[in-house]
Amino acid sequence: MQDIALRDGRVVKIRTLVREDKKALHRFNNLLSERSRYDFMPHPYDDATIEKLISRNERGDDIALVAEYENEIIGYFFLWYARQPVVLLGIGIADGFQGVGMGRMVMEMLIEICKDKGFEGIELSTTVDNDRAYALYEKVGFIFIKEVETFLGDGSVRVERCMFLPLKKDARPMSEPHRSPV
């Protein structure tokens, strides 16, 4: 899809998630620190769930991308519910690639994809204590809507801060709870 140059000089390839990425997506999840996994646990990383996510991506139900560096997935991003007017955005970056500009560049890329596809808006949620991510989302135009219950990959539920970016006039946030489509 495209290469992005990080502030530290590394170049990362952003591309579509493909079927051959199953094992690499497992490795990505294992790369995350406990804190990063706490902030980004959108779904289980078992084979059946990953297979469903890849199939949804292939059908166009979702848009899933990965960041690759030296043949390893170091970032995983998605726009779930791509057949709805408002998509649910998720962004996870391996610890060693945080703080070097990748998050902002990926956010801007995902926003452009949404505009090109004609979505009305983008919604996301973040843990209530992830101030760094919250600040990034505000910088790219997201506004705080409310606290929501988010259904996590391990089956638990937690309260998170919901943010929304309207892309069209009169766009409204999702009415559905935040949960994985699989």
Buried (B, 14 or more C-beta within 10 A) or exposed (E): EEEBEBEEEBEBBBBEBEEEBBEBBBBBBEBBEEEBBBBBBBBBBEEEBBEBBBEBBBEEBBBBBBBBBEEEBBBBBBBBBBEEBBBBBBBBBBEEBBEBBBBBBBBEBBBEBBEEEEBBBBBBBBBEEBEEBBEBBEEBBBEEBEEBEBBBBEEEEBEBBBBBBBBEEEBEBBEEEBBBBB
